[in-house]
Amino acid sequence: MKKIKCIIVDDEPLAVALLESYVEEIPFLDLVFSSENPVEALEFIQRNEVDLVFLDIQMPELNGINFMKIVGDKMKYILTTAYSEYALEGYEHNVVDYLLKPISFGRFNQSILKVQERFSLDEAKEVNHFFVKSSGQKHRINFDEILYVESIKDYVNIKTEAQEYIVLDTLKSMENQLPANFTRIHKSFILNLNEIKSVGSKKIILNSGHEVPIGDMYKSNMLEKLK
């Protein structure tokens, strides 16, 4: 199993130190950052790859629930808090487990076993294709063949250089099925970042010569991914 890059975010210095000592005991955990300031953690996440966050919920500057709403489900979370009533809301996000303070190493280790299982399942799902139903037939489409996916009312158009597949599905569902090199660039488009030739103020030109629009609210996230 590959190393899991993790960070610790907790406004209590003793809690940070305790979790740091626990993480050191787990060979496949790689602690890349820890902070008592959630805003600093957000800045770190924007610039670096992170797989797992040990996240306190009750923090004065930015609580853990809002932190997850900002970051989204691109990484997994283990929540840490002294208040059990936050557990239900936390599980609406990509939360692997919930640790109630004070945290023993035994309970911490149980969470890490869940993390290991979740990441192992994710790795097993990593494939280079999927199957879609279009025009009454099932089609195998390799991810690297896809130029973009466009929303058309209740359908999506999966565009490859060779042809188009009109599928009864949503862009949100497509986002969950496609690998990390695909990202939303417009309310109606998901783009294969590997196909970009140039980026303009309002449109993107692909290697194939196709042009697709880019929405202002999606542009900064896309440019960050291109780095």
PyRosetta script that sets phi, psi and omega in degrees:
from pyrosetta import init, pose_from_sequence

init()
pose = pose_from_sequence("MKKIKCIIVDDEPLAVALLESYVEEIPFLDLVFSSENPVEALEFIQRNEVDLVFLDIQMPELNGINFMKIVGDKMKYILTTAYSEYALEGYEHNVVDYLLKPISFGRFNQSILKVQERFSLDEAKEVNHFFVKSSGQKHRINFDEILYVESIKDYVNIKTEAQEYIVLDTLKSMENQLPANFTRIHKSFILNLNEIKSVGSKKIILNSGHEVPIGDMYKSNMLEKLK")
pose.set_psi(1, 137.3)
pose.set_omega(1, -179.2)
pose.set_phi(2, -70.8)
pose.set_psi(2, 159.9)
pose.set_omega(2, 177.1)
pose.set_phi(3, -63.9)
pose.set_psi(3, 138.0)
pose.set_omega(3, 177.2)
pose.set_phi(4, -98.4)
pose.set_psi(4, 116.5)
pose.set_omega(4, -179.2)
pose.set_phi(5, -80.8)
pose.set_psi(5, 120.5)
pose.set_omega(5, -175.0)
pose.set_phi(6, -127.6)
pose.set_psi(6, 158.2)
pose.set_omega(6, 173.7)
pose.set_phi(7, -131.0)
pose.set_psi(7, 159.6)
pose.set_omega(7, 177.7)
pose.set_phi(8, -119.7)
pose.set_psi(8, 130.1)
pose.set_omega(8, 178.7)
pose.set_phi(9, -130.3)
pose.set_psi(9, 110.7)
pose.set_omega(9, -178.3)
pose.set_phi(10, -157.8)
pose.set_psi(10, 133.2)
pose.set_omega(10, -177.0)
pose.set_phi(11, -78.5)
pose.set_psi(11, -3.1)
pose.set_omega(11, 178.4)
pose.set_phi(12, -100.9)
pose.set_psi(12, 116.9)
pose.set_omega(12, -178.1)
pose.set_phi(13, -57.5)
pose.set_psi(13, -38.0)
pose.set_omega(13, -179.8)
pose.set_phi(14, -66.9)
pose.set_psi(14, -37.1)
pose.set_omega(14, 178.4)
pose.set_phi(15, -66.6)
pose.set_psi(15, -40.4)
pose.set_omega(15, 176.8)
pose.set_phi(16, -61.0)
pose.set_psi(16, -46.9)
pose.set_omega(16, -178.2)
pose.set_phi(17, -62.8)
pose.set_psi(17, -39.7)
pose.set_omega(17, 179.7)
pose.set_phi(18, -64.2)
pose.set_psi(18, -47.1)
pose.set_omega(18, -179.9)
pose.set_phi(19, -65.1)
pose.set_psi(19, -36.6)
pose.set_omega(19, 176.7)
pose.set_phi(20, -59.6)
pose.set_psi(20, -42.3)
pose.set_omega(20, -179.8)
pose.set_phi(21, -67.7)
pose.set_psi(21, -35.0)
pose.set_omega(21, 178.0)
pose.set_phi(22, -68.9)
pose.set_psi(22, -43.3)
pose.set_omega(22, -179.1)
pose.set_phi(23, -61.1)
pose.set_psi(23, -37.4)
pose.set_omega(23, 179.7)
pose.set_phi(24, -59.6)
pose.set_psi(24, -23.9)
pose.set_omega(24, -178.4)
pose.set_phi(25, -82.7)
pose.set_psi(25, -9.7)
pose.set_omega(25, -176.3)
pose.set_phi(26, -106.1)
pose.set_psi(26, 111.2)
pose.set_omega(26, -172.4)
pose.set_phi(27, -59.2)
pose.set_psi(27, -34.4)
pose.set_omega(27, -174.4)
pose.set_phi(28, -92.2)
pose.set_psi(28, 5.1)
pose.set_omega(28, 173.4)
pose.set_phi(29, -96.2)
pose.set_psi(29, 131.3)
pose.set_omega(29, 178.8)
pose.set_phi(30, -117.9)
pose.set_psi(30, 103.8)
pose.set_omega(30, -179.0)
pose.set_phi(31, -78.0)
pose.set_psi(31, 112.9)
pose.set_omega(31, -175.9)
pose.set_phi(32, -104.1)
pose.set_psi(32, -11.2)
pose.set_omega(32, -178.2)
pose.set_phi(33, -169.3)
pose.set_psi(33, 144.7)
pose.set_omega(33, 169.8)
pose.set_phi(34, -146.1)
pose.set_psi(34, 146.6)
pose.set_omega(34, -176.4)
pose.set_phi(35, -158.1)
pose.set_psi(35, 152.3)
pose.set_omega(35, 171.8)
pose.set_phi(36, -92.0)
pose.set_psi(36, 0.1)
pose.set_omega(36, -176.4)
pose.set_phi(37, -117.8)
pose.set_psi(37, 110.6)
pose.set_omega(37, -177.7)
pose.set_phi(38, -64.1)
pose.set_psi(38, -28.2)
pose.set_omega(38, 178.5)
pose.set_phi(39, -67.6)
pose.set_psi(39, -41.0)
pose.set_omega(39, 174.9)
pose.set_phi(40, -60.0)
pose.set_psi(40, -39.6)
pose.set_omega(40, 179.3)
pose.set_phi(41, -64.0)
pose.set_psi(41, -40.3)
pose.set_omega(41, 177.4)
pose.set_phi(42, -60.6)
pose.set_psi(42, -42.4)
pose.set_omega(42, 179.4)
pose.set_phi(43, -63.8)
pose.set_psi(43, -39.3)
pose.set_omega(43, 178.9)
pose.set_phi(44, -64.5)
pose.set_psi(44, -43.3)
pose.set_omega(44, -178.9)
pose.set_phi(45, -61.8)
pose.set_psi(45, -35.8)
pose.set_omega(45, 179.9)
pose.set_phi(46, -64.0)
pose.set_psi(46, -28.1)
pose.set_omega(46, -174.3)
pose.set_phi(47, -103.9)
pose.set_psi(47, -10.9)
pose.set_omega(47, -170.7)
pose.set_phi(48, -137.7)
pose.set_psi(48, 159.0)
pose.set_omega(48, 177.3)
pose.set_phi(49, -81.7)
pose.set_psi(49, 128.2)
pose.set_omega(49, 178.9)
pose.set_phi(50, -135.2)
pose.set_psi(50, 134.7)
pose.set_omega(50, 179.7)
pose.set_phi(51, -101.1)
pose.set_psi(51, -34.3)
pose.set_omega(51, -169.9)
pose.set_phi(52, -143.1)
pose.set_psi(52, 137.3)
pose.set_omega(52, 177.9)
pose.set_phi(53, -121.2)
pose.set_psi(53, 124.9)
pose.set_omega(53, 167.0)
pose.set_phi(54, -87.7)
pose.set_psi(54, 111.4)
pose.set_omega(54, -165.2)
pose.set_phi(55, -125.8)
pose.set_psi(55, 121.6)
pose.set_omega(55, 172.8)
pose.set_phi(56, -75.5)
pose.set_psi(56, 142.5)
pose.set_omega(56, -179.6)
pose.set_phi(57, -86.7)
pose.set_psi(57, -44.3)
pose.set_omega(57, -175.5)
pose.set_phi(58, -89.4)
pose.set_psi(58, 94.6)
pose.set_omega(58, 175.1)
pose.set_phi(59, -131.6)
pose.set_psi(59, 137.0)
pose.set_omega(59, -172.5)
pose.set_phi(60, -67.9)
pose.set_psi(60, -38.5)
pose.set_omega(60, -174.5)
pose.set_phi(61, -75.8)
pose.set_psi(61, -40.2)
pose.set_omega(61, 179.5)
pose.set_phi(62, -157.3)
pose.set_psi(62, 114.6)
pose.set_omega(62, -176.8)
pose.set_phi(63, -74.8)
pose.set_psi(63, 164.0)
pose.set_omega(63, -173.3)
pose.set_phi(64, -63.7)
pose.set_psi(64, -35.4)
pose.set_omega(64, 179.7)
pose.set_phi(65, -63.5)
pose.set_psi(65, -47.2)
pose.set_omega(65, 178.5)
pose.set_phi(66, -66.9)
pose.set_psi(66, -33.3)
pose.set_omega(66, 175.7)
pose.set_phi(67, -58.1)
pose.set_psi(67, -46.6)
pose.set_omega(67, -179.8)
pose.set_phi(68, -66.9)
pose.set_psi(68, -34.9)
pose.set_omega(68, 178.5)
pose.set_phi(69, -64.5)
pose.set_psi(69, -35.9)
pose.set_omega(69, 179.5)
pose.set_phi(70, -72.2)
pose.set_psi(70, -47.5)
pose.set_omega(70, -175.3)
pose.set_phi(71, -74.2)
pose.set_psi(71, -39.1)
pose.set_omega(71, -178.0)
pose.set_phi(72, 85.6)
pose.set_psi(72, -165.6)
pose.set_omega(72, -171.9)
pose.set_phi(73, -97.9)
pose.set_psi(73, 22.4)
pose.set_omega(73, -179.9)
pose.set_phi(74, -75.8)
pose.set_psi(74, -9.4)
pose.set_omega(74, 174.5)
pose.set_phi(75, -138.6)
pose.set_psi(75, 168.8)
pose.set_omega(75, -178.3)
pose.set_phi(76, -101.3)
pose.set_psi(76, 158.8)
pose.set_omega(76, -175.1)
pose.set_phi(77, -130.3)
pose.set_psi(77, 143.8)
pose.set_omega(77, 161.9)
pose.set_phi(78, -117.4)
pose.set_psi(78, 117.3)
pose.set_omega(78, -177.1)
pose.set_phi(79, -86.6)
pose.set_psi(79, 140.0)
pose.set_omega(79, 178.2)
pose.set_phi(80, -128.5)
pose.set_psi(80, 130.4)
pose.set_omega(80, -179.9)
pose.set_phi(81, -166.8)
pose.set_psi(81, 163.3)
pose.set_omega(81, 175.0)
pose.set_phi(82, -93.6)
pose.set_psi(82, 1.1)
pose.set_omega(82, -172.7)
pose.set_phi(83, -120.5)
pose.set_psi(83, 106.9)
pose.set_omega(83, -174.1)
pose.set_phi(84, -70.1)
pose.set_psi(84, -17.1)
pose.set_omega(84, -175.6)
pose.set_phi(85, -69.7)
pose.set_psi(85, -10.9)
pose.set_omega(85, -180.0)
pose.set_phi(86, -87.5)
pose.set_psi(86, -4.8)
pose.set_omega(86, -173.0)
pose.set_phi(87, -59.9)
pose.set_psi(87, -46.2)
pose.set_omega(87, -174.3)
pose.set_phi(88, -62.0)
pose.set_psi(88, -45.1)
pose.set_omega(88, -179.9)
pose.set_phi(89, -65.6)
pose.set_psi(89, -36.0)
pose.set_omega(89, 179.2)
pose.set_phi(90, -61.8)
pose.set_psi(90, -36.0)
pose.set_omega(90, -176.6)
pose.set_phi(91, -73.5)
pose.set_psi(91, -4.7)
pose.set_omega(91, 173.0)
pose.set_phi(92, -71.4)
pose.set_psi(92, -17.3)
pose.set_omega(92, -178.8)
pose.set_phi(93, -102.1)
pose.set_psi(93, -171.6)
pose.set_omega(93, -175.6)
pose.set_phi(94, -81.9)
pose.set_psi(94, 61.5)
pose.set_omega(94, -173.9)
pose.set_phi(95, -97.0)
pose.set_psi(95, 127.3)
pose.set_omega(95, 179.4)
pose.set_phi(96, -84.5)
pose.set_psi(96, -39.8)
pose.set_omega(96, -177.9)
pose.set_phi(97, -159.1)
pose.set_psi(97, 171.1)
pose.set_omega(97, -176.2)
pose.set_phi(98, -132.4)
pose.set_psi(98, 117.3)
pose.set_omega(98, -177.4)
pose.set_phi(99, -107.1)
pose.set_psi(99, 123.2)
pose.set_omega(99, 179.5)
pose.set_phi(100, -92.9)
pose.set_psi(100, 126.1)
pose.set_omega(100, 179.8)
pose.set_phi(101, -72.4)
pose.set_psi(101, 148.0)
pose.set_omega(101, -3.5)
pose.set_phi(102, -72.1)
pose.set_psi(102, 140.6)
pose.set_omega(102, -173.1)
pose.set_phi(103, -98.2)
pose.set_psi(103, 121.5)
pose.set_omega(103, 175.2)
pose.set_phi(104, -85.1)
pose.set_psi(104, 158.5)
pose.set_omega(104, 179.0)
pose.set_phi(105, -65.2)
pose.set_psi(105, -34.5)
pose.set_omega(105, 178.9)
pose.set_phi(106, -60.4)
pose.set_psi(106, -45.5)
pose.set_omega(106, 179.2)
pose.set_phi(107, -68.1)
pose.set_psi(107, -38.5)
pose.set_omega(107, 176.0)
pose.set_phi(108, -58.5)
pose.set_psi(108, -44.0)
pose.set_omega(108, -177.9)
pose.set_phi(109, -65.0)
pose.set_psi(109, -34.4)
pose.set_omega(109, 175.7)
pose.set_phi(110, -61.1)
pose.set_psi(110, -40.8)
pose.set_omega(110, 177.8)
pose.set_phi(111, -63.6)
pose.set_psi(111, -40.2)
pose.set_omega(111, -177.9)
pose.set_phi(112, -67.1)
pose.set_psi(112, -33.8)
pose.set_omega(112, 174.7)
pose.set_phi(113, -63.0)
pose.set_psi(113, -38.6)
pose.set_omega(113, 175.8)
pose.set_phi(114, -65.0)
pose.set_psi(114, -41.1)
pose.set_omega(114, 177.9)
pose.set_phi(115, -60.1)
pose.set_psi(115, -46.6)
pose.set_omega(115, -178.9)
pose.set_phi(116, -59.6)
pose.set_psi(116, -43.2)
pose.set_omega(116, 179.7)
pose.set_phi(117, -64.5)
pose.set_psi(117, -43.0)
pose.set_omega(117, -178.5)
pose.set_phi(118, -64.1)
pose.set_psi(118, -43.3)
pose.set_omega(118, -179.6)
pose.set_phi(119, -70.3)
pose.set_psi(119, -33.7)
pose.set_omega(119, 177.5)
pose.set_phi(120, -64.9)
pose.set_psi(120, -39.8)
pose.set_omega(120, 177.1)
pose.set_phi(121, -65.1)
pose.set_psi(121, -40.1)
pose.set_omega(121, 179.2)
pose.set_phi(122, -63.5)
pose.set_psi(122, -41.7)
pose.set_omega(122, 179.5)
pose.set_phi(123, -64.2)
pose.set_psi(123, -37.0)
pose.set_omega(123, -180.0)
pose.set_phi(124, -66.3)
pose.set_psi(124, -26.7)
pose.set_omega(124, -179.2)
pose.set_phi(125, -82.3)
pose.set_psi(125, -9.5)
pose.set_omega(125, -176.6)
pose.set_phi(126, -71.0)
pose.set_psi(126, 103.1)
pose.set_omega(126, 179.6)
pose.set_phi(127, -127.1)
pose.set_psi(127, 171.3)
pose.set_omega(127, -175.7)
pose.set_phi(128, -106.6)
pose.set_psi(128, 15.3)
pose.set_omega(128, -177.6)
pose.set_phi(129, -158.3)
pose.set_psi(129, 169.0)
pose.set_omega(129, 167.2)
pose.set_phi(130, -145.8)
pose.set_psi(130, 171.3)
pose.set_omega(130, 178.7)
pose.set_phi(131, -112.3)
pose.set_psi(131, 137.3)
pose.set_omega(131, 177.1)
pose.set_phi(132, -130.9)
pose.set_psi(132, 154.8)
pose.set_omega(132, 177.3)
pose.set_phi(133, -102.9)
pose.set_psi(133, 121.3)
pose.set_omega(133, -179.6)
pose.set_phi(134, -144.7)
pose.set_psi(134, 135.0)
pose.set_omega(134, -179.9)
pose.set_phi(135, 55.1)
pose.set_psi(135, 37.8)
pose.set_omega(135, 175.8)
pose.set_phi(136, 77.8)
pose.set_psi(136, 5.5)
pose.set_omega(136, -179.7)
pose.set_phi(137, -128.7)
pose.set_psi(137, 155.0)
pose.set_omega(137, 174.0)
pose.set_phi(138, -89.0)
pose.set_psi(138, 132.5)
pose.set_omega(138, -179.2)
pose.set_phi(139, -123.8)
pose.set_psi(139, 136.1)
pose.set_omega(139, 172.0)
pose.set_phi(140, -90.5)
pose.set_psi(140, 126.3)
pose.set_omega(140, 179.3)
pose.set_phi(141, -122.8)
pose.set_psi(141, 122.7)
pose.set_omega(141, 174.4)
pose.set_phi(142, -75.8)
pose.set_psi(142, 137.3)
pose.set_omega(142, -176.9)
pose.set_phi(143, -58.1)
pose.set_psi(143, -38.6)
pose.set_omega(143, -175.6)
pose.set_phi(144, -72.9)
pose.set_psi(144, -7.0)
pose.set_omega(144, 175.9)
pose.set_phi(145, -86.4)
pose.set_psi(145, -17.7)
pose.set_omega(145, -173.4)
pose.set_phi(146, -78.8)
pose.set_psi(146, 129.3)
pose.set_omega(146, 174.3)
pose.set_phi(147, -85.5)
pose.set_psi(147, -51.2)
pose.set_omega(147, 179.1)
pose.set_phi(148, -161.1)
pose.set_psi(148, 167.3)
pose.set_omega(148, 174.2)
pose.set_phi(149, -123.9)
pose.set_psi(149, 129.4)
pose.set_omega(149, -177.1)
pose.set_phi(150, -118.0)
pose.set_psi(150, 134.8)
pose.set_omega(150, 176.4)
pose.set_phi(151, -81.5)
pose.set_psi(151, 130.8)
pose.set_omega(151, 176.7)
pose.set_phi(152, -132.7)
pose.set_psi(152, 90.8)
pose.set_omega(152, -177.0)
pose.set_phi(153, 55.4)
pose.set_psi(153, -116.5)
pose.set_omega(153, -177.7)
pose.set_phi(154, -88.4)
pose.set_psi(154, 6.6)
pose.set_omega(154, -176.1)
pose.set_phi(155, -123.0)
pose.set_psi(155, 167.6)
pose.set_omega(155, 168.5)
pose.set_phi(156, -125.8)
pose.set_psi(156, 147.2)
pose.set_omega(156, 175.0)
pose.set_phi(157, -106.0)
pose.set_psi(157, 111.4)
pose.set_omega(157, 177.2)
pose.set_phi(158, -90.3)
pose.set_psi(158, 109.5)
pose.set_omega(158, -172.6)
pose.set_phi(159, -99.1)
pose.set_psi(159, 119.8)
pose.set_omega(159, 170.2)
pose.set_phi(160, -111.7)
pose.set_psi(160, 171.4)
pose.set_omega(160, -179.6)
pose.set_phi(161, -66.5)
pose.set_psi(161, -29.6)
pose.set_omega(161, -176.3)
pose.set_phi(162, -83.7)
pose.set_psi(162, -39.3)
pose.set_omega(162, -176.5)
pose.set_phi(163, -162.8)
pose.set_psi(163, -178.3)
pose.set_omega(163, 179.2)
pose.set_phi(164, -119.0)
pose.set_psi(164, 146.8)
pose.set_omega(164, 177.1)
pose.set_phi(165, -124.7)
pose.set_psi(165, 114.2)
pose.set_omega(165, 177.7)
pose.set_phi(166, -90.5)
pose.set_psi(166, 118.0)
pose.set_omega(166, -170.5)
pose.set_phi(167, -126.9)
pose.set_psi(167, 137.6)
pose.set_omega(167, 174.7)
pose.set_phi(168, -75.4)
pose.set_psi(168, 98.1)
pose.set_omega(168, -175.9)
pose.set_phi(169, -167.3)
pose.set_psi(169, 177.9)
pose.set_omega(169, 179.2)
pose.set_phi(170, -118.8)
pose.set_psi(170, 159.6)
pose.set_omega(170, 176.1)
pose.set_phi(171, -62.3)
pose.set_psi(171, -37.9)
pose.set_omega(171, 179.8)
pose.set_phi(172, -60.5)
pose.set_psi(172, -43.8)
pose.set_omega(172, 177.6)
pose.set_phi(173, -63.4)
pose.set_psi(173, -40.2)
pose.set_omega(173, 178.1)
pose.set_phi(174, -62.3)
pose.set_psi(174, -42.0)
pose.set_omega(174, 178.7)
pose.set_phi(175, -56.7)
pose.set_psi(175, -38.5)
pose.set_omega(175, -178.4)
pose.set_phi(176, -74.0)
pose.set_psi(176, -20.1)
pose.set_omega(176, -177.3)
pose.set_phi(177, -96.4)
pose.set_psi(177, -23.0)
pose.set_omega(177, -174.2)
pose.set_phi(178, -89.9)
pose.set_psi(178, 152.1)
pose.set_omega(178, -178.7)
pose.set_phi(179, -72.9)
pose.set_psi(179, -179.5)
pose.set_omega(179, -169.3)
pose.set_phi(180, -67.3)
pose.set_psi(180, -20.0)
pose.set_omega(180, -179.9)
pose.set_phi(181, -80.6)
pose.set_psi(181, 5.3)
pose.set_omega(181, 172.9)
pose.set_phi(182, -106.8)
pose.set_psi(182, 138.0)
pose.set_omega(182, 178.7)
pose.set_phi(183, -147.8)
pose.set_psi(183, 153.6)
pose.set_omega(183, 177.1)
pose.set_phi(184, -72.6)
pose.set_psi(184, 127.6)
pose.set_omega(184, 178.7)
pose.set_phi(185, -116.1)
pose.set_psi(185, -5.6)
pose.set_omega(185, -174.4)
pose.set_phi(186, -164.2)
pose.set_psi(186, 158.9)
pose.set_omega(186, 179.7)
pose.set_phi(187, -60.2)
pose.set_psi(187, -20.7)
pose.set_omega(187, -177.2)
pose.set_phi(188, -116.6)
pose.set_psi(188, 5.4)
pose.set_omega(188, -175.0)
pose.set_phi(189, -136.8)
pose.set_psi(189, 137.7)
pose.set_omega(189, 165.4)
pose.set_phi(190, -114.1)
pose.set_psi(190, 134.6)
pose.set_omega(190, -173.7)
pose.set_phi(191, -120.1)
pose.set_psi(191, 141.9)
pose.set_omega(191, 169.6)
pose.set_phi(192, -78.6)
pose.set_psi(192, 109.0)
pose.set_omega(192, -174.8)
pose.set_phi(193, -62.0)
pose.set_psi(193, -24.7)
pose.set_omega(193, 179.7)
pose.set_phi(194, -70.2)
pose.set_psi(194, -11.5)
pose.set_omega(194, -177.3)
pose.set_phi(195, -96.6)
pose.set_psi(195, 0.6)
pose.set_omega(195, -174.9)
pose.set_phi(196, -74.9)
pose.set_psi(196, 131.0)
pose.set_omega(196, 172.6)
pose.set_phi(197, -100.5)
pose.set_psi(197, -45.6)
pose.set_omega(197, 178.9)
pose.set_phi(198, -153.7)
pose.set_psi(198, 153.9)
pose.set_omega(198, -179.1)
pose.set_phi(199, -120.1)
pose.set_psi(199, 122.6)
pose.set_omega(199, 176.0)
pose.set_phi(200, -104.0)
pose.set_psi(200, -171.0)
pose.set_omega(200, -178.3)
pose.set_phi(201, -72.3)
pose.set_psi(201, -31.8)
pose.set_omega(201, -176.0)
pose.set_phi(202, -125.4)
pose.set_psi(202, -9.5)
pose.set_omega(202, -177.2)
pose.set_phi(203, -147.9)
pose.set_psi(203, 160.5)
pose.set_omega(203, 177.9)
pose.set_phi(204, -119.6)
pose.set_psi(204, 134.8)
pose.set_omega(204, 175.6)
pose.set_phi(205, -102.9)
pose.set_psi(205, 131.7)
pose.set_omega(205, -177.7)
pose.set_phi(206, -95.5)
pose.set_psi(206, 164.4)
pose.set_omega(206, 177.7)
pose.set_phi(207, -57.4)
pose.set_psi(207, -30.5)
pose.set_omega(207, -179.0)
pose.set_phi(208, -76.5)
pose.set_psi(208, -10.2)
pose.set_omega(208, -175.8)
pose.set_phi(209, 97.3)
pose.set_psi(209, -12.4)
pose.set_omega(209, 177.8)
pose.set_phi(210, -66.3)
pose.set_psi(210, 151.1)
pose.set_omega(210, 175.9)
pose.set_phi(211, -118.9)
pose.set_psi(211, 137.3)
pose.set_omega(211, 177.8)
pose.set_phi(212, -132.5)
pose.set_psi(212, 147.8)
pose.set_omega(212, -179.4)
pose.set_phi(213, -76.6)
pose.set_psi(213, 155.4)
pose.set_omega(213, 173.6)
pose.set_phi(214, -125.1)
pose.set_psi(214, 131.2)
pose.set_omega(214, 179.8)
pose.set_phi(215, -87.3)
pose.set_psi(215, 144.4)
pose.set_omega(215, -177.1)
pose.set_phi(216, -57.1)
pose.set_psi(216, -39.3)
pose.set_omega(216, -175.4)
pose.set_phi(217, -73.9)
pose.set_psi(217, -13.2)
pose.set_omega(217, -179.2)
pose.set_phi(218, -103.5)
pose.set_psi(218, -12.2)
pose.set_omega(218, -168.9)
pose.set_phi(219, -65.6)
pose.set_psi(219, -46.4)
pose.set_omega(219, -176.1)
pose.set_phi(220, -63.1)
pose.set_psi(220, -40.2)
pose.set_omega(220, 178.8)
pose.set_phi(221, -64.0)
pose.set_psi(221, -40.8)
pose.set_omega(221, 179.4)
pose.set_phi(222, -65.1)
pose.set_psi(222, -44.0)
pose.set_omega(222, -180.0)
pose.set_phi(223, -64.1)
pose.set_psi(223, -35.1)
pose.set_omega(223, 176.3)
pose.set_phi(224, -63.3)
pose.set_psi(224, -41.6)
pose.set_omega(224, 178.8)
pose.set_phi(225, -65.9)
pose.set_psi(225, -34.7)
pose.set_omega(225, -178.7)
pose.set_phi(226, -66.3)
pose.set_psi(226, -23.8)
pose.set_omega(226, 178.0)
pose.set_phi(227, -63.6)
pose.dump_pdb("model.pdb")
